[in-house]
Structure formats: C-alpha cells, structure tokens
Amino acid sequence: MPAPALRIQAVVRHAAPRRAAPFRPPRPARPVLDGVSLAVAPGECVGLAGVNGAGKTTLLKCILDFVTPQAGSIAVFGIDHRASAARGALAYLPERFLPPAYMTGGEFLRYTLALHGQPHDEQACAAMLEALQLAPDALAMSVRHYSKGMTQKLGLAALLLLDKRLYLLDEPASGLDPQARALFRQALRRRRDSGTAVLMTSHALADLDEMCDRMAILHDGTIRFDGSPADCRRHYGTDGLEQAFLAAIAAPGKA
C-alpha cells in the first residue's frame, strides 16, 4: 500500500506558558494540540474545521516545521516532515497571503516558479488566470493596487501552477466572491484528479461540504470527528453541517 501523502500521529504542541501576575510562577502550558492524528491520501481533499483558536493554523505550522511539536510525528509521503525532500513535495498558501508590494503580478508568478525550480510557462499561466478569472492585464499591475479578491486569486494561481504532490491551504477561499469560489473549486478538482493531496482549513462549512472528501473537526486541541461531511451529519443526527459541527464541539472528549 502506498504511503499517505500526509500522516500526522499523536502530535502534541503546547502554548508558551504565561505568568498570571508579576513575581508569580507561570501557569502550566496549555496544549494547543493534544495528541492529534490525521492522514491524507494522494488525490484526497481533507478539510480542517474549528473555531478560532482551535489549533488549525498551529497544526499547519507543525507540518511546515515552523514550530516544533513536543511529541508525535509527521510524515510527508513517508518522509519526516523536517527533511528537505518532504518540504519540496508540498506547497502552502497562508491565510493572510501578502505578496511583495513592489512586484507586479507577473513578476510574482515568475519568482514563485523560479523559487521552486519550475520553468515559466506562458500558456499554463494564461490558462490558470482564465480559470480563476484574473484579468491578464493584472499581471502588469503592482500588487499594491490589487483588491483583496485579486490578491487571493494571485496566490491561488501561484500555488496551483506549482507541480506539487501536497497542498496546504489556510482559508483559501477568503476574499473570493461566489463565482470565484466556484472557479477555485473547479481548478482544485483538476489538480486532485492528477493525484495532488489537499489539506485545507476553512470557517465556511459549505466550502468543506462541497470540496472535501473528508472533514476533521478540531476542538480544544483534539479531533472530535473525522469522516465525510455526509457521515458527520448522520453521526450527529442533523440535516445541516453547521448543526453537526456545533454538536461535535459541544461533546466532551475526543472522537
């Protein structure tokens, strides 16, 4: 059996301890991630749902080796996530994507591709811009003049042009209008059909319902549910995903 694109096993990450008051001992470190385990298969899209502060972005930072877990392991295609080969297999789009303001859109795309050792393909870039409905003349504009939606489309275009086997997306549909969201879903589906695995966070449960094969609900540092959106509704006996989500985070303990 081939290795999962991403395997997270019993990951623990504590928040930095904070002092309650001057000259008093620090409070015990709070676990932001408390034994989190999750796997993503090649070609699969898994959505990570949770309230603010649930640990979604912290988990992505652990995968990217931006922060170090106190316990557990993370592997990308069977390789330790800290290895250069693992980092080279993935692409990441942060929630607050801010390209360098001094660059044009075209310069940013060329820079991103060169950074990852990929040639700049004019036809591929044009096709991606068309797929996301980012006007071609936007490439000649400084990104400082981009709207929030244009900036997000540029980030998505840069990511989807990268020939990577794993995408990590933090709120990728943020700032996109309904039409742009639909176009993004279509573009991402084409990448998944070619075998790219996706782990994405989102506050929009409707996006996870439409885009993801599975969803994991992270709350108080633990996975409360892991399964398809349809299974989530069935498990909690609700018609809507929002009601199922609320039931999951209200339930005590781990899944």
C-alpha positions in Angstrom: 0.0 0.0 0.0 1.5 3.4 -0.9 2.3 5.8 1.9 -0.2 8.5 2.7 0.5 11.9 1.3 0.4 13.2 4.9 0.4 11.3 8.1 0.1 13.1 11.5 0.5 10.8 14.5 -0.2 11.8 18.1 1.1 15.4 17.7 1.3 17.5 20.9 2.0 21.2 20.9 1.8 23.4 23.9 1.3 27.1 24.0 4.1 29.1 25.6 3.4 29.4 29.4 2.2 32.8 30.6 2.7 34.4 34.0 -0.5 35.1 35.9 1.0 38.2 37.5 4.4 39.6 38.3 6.5 37.5 40.6 4.2 34.6 40.4 5.0 31.2 38.9 3.9 30.8 35.3 0.7 29.0 34.6 1.0 25.4 33.2 1.4 25.3 29.4 -1.9 24.7 27.7 -2.0 22.1 24.9 -2.9 23.7 21.6 -2.7 20.3 20.0 -3.3 17.3 22.3 -2.5 14.0 20.5 -3.7 14.9 17.1 -3.7 12.2 14.5 -4.8 12.6 10.8 -4.0 11.2 7.4 -4.5 12.4 3.9 -4.3 10.1 0.9 -3.0 11.1 -2.6 -5.7 12.8 -4.5 -7.8 13.3 -1.4 -9.1 16.6 0.0 -9.4 16.8 3.7 -10.9 19.9 5.4 -10.0 21.0 8.9 -12.8 22.8 10.7 -12.7 24.5 14.0 -13.5 27.7 15.9 -10.9 30.5 16.2 -8.0 29.2 18.4 -8.8 25.5 17.9 -5.3 24.9 16.6 -5.9 24.6 12.9 -3.1 27.1 11.9 -0.8 25.6 14.6 -1.2 22.2 13.0 -0.3 23.6 9.6 2.8 25.3 11.2 3.8 22.0 12.7 3.6 20.3 9.3 5.7 23.0 7.7 8.3 22.8 10.5 7.6 26.5 11.5 7.0 25.3 15.1 8.2 22.1 16.8 5.7 19.6 18.4 6.6 18.4 21.9 5.5 14.9 20.9 4.3 12.9 17.9 5.5 12.5 14.4 4.6 14.0 10.9 5.5 12.4 7.6 5.0 13.6 4.1 4.9 10.7 1.6 6.6 8.6 4.2 9.4 11.1 4.8 10.0 13.0 8.0 8.4 16.5 7.6 11.6 18.2 8.6 13.6 16.7 5.6 14.1 18.9 2.6 12.6 16.2 0.3 9.3 16.5 2.4 9.3 20.3 2.2 9.9 20.1 -1.5 6.9 17.9 -2.1 4.4 20.5 -0.8 3.1 24.0 -1.4 1.5 26.3 1.2 -0.9 29.2 0.9 -1.2 31.1 4.2 -4.5 32.7 5.4 -3.0 36.2 5.2 -1.3 36.0 1.8 0.7 39.2 1.2 2.9 39.1 -1.9 5.7 41.7 -2.0 4.2 45.1 -2.8 7.0 46.1 -5.1 6.3 43.3 -7.5 3.8 43.1 -10.3 1.5 40.1 -10.5 3.6 38.6 -13.4 6.9 39.1 -11.5 5.4 37.3 -8.5 4.4 34.3 -10.6 7.8 34.1 -12.3 9.5 34.5 -8.9 7.4 31.7 -7.3 8.0 29.3 -10.1 11.8 30.0 -10.2 11.9 29.6 -6.4 10.6 26.0 -6.8 12.7 25.2 -9.8 9.9 25.3 -12.4 10.0 27.0 -15.8 7.6 29.8 -16.5 5.0 28.5 -19.0 3.1 31.4 -20.6 0.3 29.1 -21.8 -0.1 27.5 -18.4 -0.2 30.9 -16.6 -2.7 32.2 -19.1 -4.9 29.2 -18.6 -4.7 29.4 -14.8 -5.6 33.1 -14.9 -8.6 32.4 -17.1 -9.6 29.5 -14.8 -9.7 31.9 -11.8 -10.9 34.9 -13.9 -8.0 37.1 -13.0 -7.6 39.6 -15.9 -4.4 39.1 -17.9 -3.6 42.9 -17.6 -3.5 42.4 -13.8 -0.1 40.8 -14.3 1.4 44.1 -15.3 0.0 45.9 -12.2 1.8 46.3 -9.0 0.2 44.0 -6.4 -0.1 47.0 -4.1 -3.0 48.1 -6.2 -4.8 44.7 -6.1 -8.1 44.3 -4.3 -8.3 41.5 -1.6 -10.0 39.2 -4.1 -7.4 39.8 -6.8 -4.6 39.2 -4.2 -6.1 35.9 -3.2 -6.6 34.8 -6.8 -2.9 35.6 -7.5 -1.9 33.4 -4.5 -4.1 30.6 -5.7 -2.8 30.9 -9.2 0.8 30.7 -8.0 0.0 27.7 -5.8 -1.9 25.8 -8.5 0.8 26.3 -11.0 3.3 24.6 -8.8 3.6 20.9 -9.6 3.5 19.7 -6.0 2.0 16.5 -4.6 0.6 18.1 -1.4 -1.2 21.4 -0.9 -1.6 23.0 2.5 -4.3 25.8 2.3 -5.2 28.1 5.2 -8.6 29.6 4.5 -8.0 29.5 0.7 -11.5 30.9 -0.3 -11.2 34.0 1.9 -11.9 37.2 0.0 -13.4 35.3 -3.0 -16.8 36.1 -4.3 -19.2 33.2 -5.0 -18.2 32.9 -8.7 -14.5 32.9 -7.8 -15.1 30.2 -5.2 -16.8 28.0 -7.8 -13.9 28.6 -10.2 -11.4 27.8 -7.5 -13.2 24.5 -6.7 -13.0 23.5 -10.3 -9.3 24.3 -10.6 -8.5 22.5 -7.4 -10.5 19.5 -8.6 -8.4 19.2 -11.7 -5.2 19.2 -9.5 -6.7 16.5 -7.3 -7.6 14.4 -10.3 -3.9 14.3 -11.2 -3.1 12.9 -7.7 -2.4 16.0 -5.6 -3.5 15.7 -2.0 -5.0 18.7 -0.2 -5.3 19.7 3.5 -7.3 22.9 3.9 -8.7 24.9 6.8 -12.0 26.9 6.5 -14.5 28.6 8.6 -17.0 28.2 5.8 -18.5 24.8 6.3 -20.3 25.0 3.0 -16.9 25.0 1.3 -15.8 21.9 3.1 -19.1 20.2 2.3 -18.6 20.9 -1.4 -14.9 20.5 -1.8 -13.7 17.9 0.7 -13.9 14.1 0.7 -13.4 14.2 4.5 -13.5 16.7 7.2 -11.8 16.7 10.6 -13.3 18.8 13.4 -10.5 20.1 15.7 -11.6 21.5 19.1 -9.7 22.1 22.3 -6.7 20.5 20.7 -8.3 17.2 19.8 -10.0 15.7 16.7 -13.7 15.5 17.6 -14.8 13.9 14.2 -13.0 12.5 11.2 -15.1 11.4 8.2 -17.1 12.6 5.2 -19.4 15.6 5.6 -22.4 13.3 5.0 -21.2 10.9 7.7 -20.8 13.9 10.1 -24.5 14.8 9.6 -25.5 11.2 10.1 -23.3 10.7 13.1 -24.9 13.7 14.9 -28.4 13.1 13.5 -28.7 16.6 11.9 -29.8 17.8 8.5 -27.2 20.6 8.3 -23.5 20.5 8.7 -23.5 23.6 10.9 -25.7 21.8 13.5 -23.4 18.7 13.3 -20.4 20.9 13.8 -21.9 22.5 16.9 -22.8 19.1 18.3 -19.3 17.9 17.7 -17.6 20.7 19.6 -20.2 20.5 22.4 -19.5 16.8 23.0 -16.9 16.1 25.7 -13.5 14.4 25.0 -12.0 13.0 21.8 -13.7 11.3 18.9 
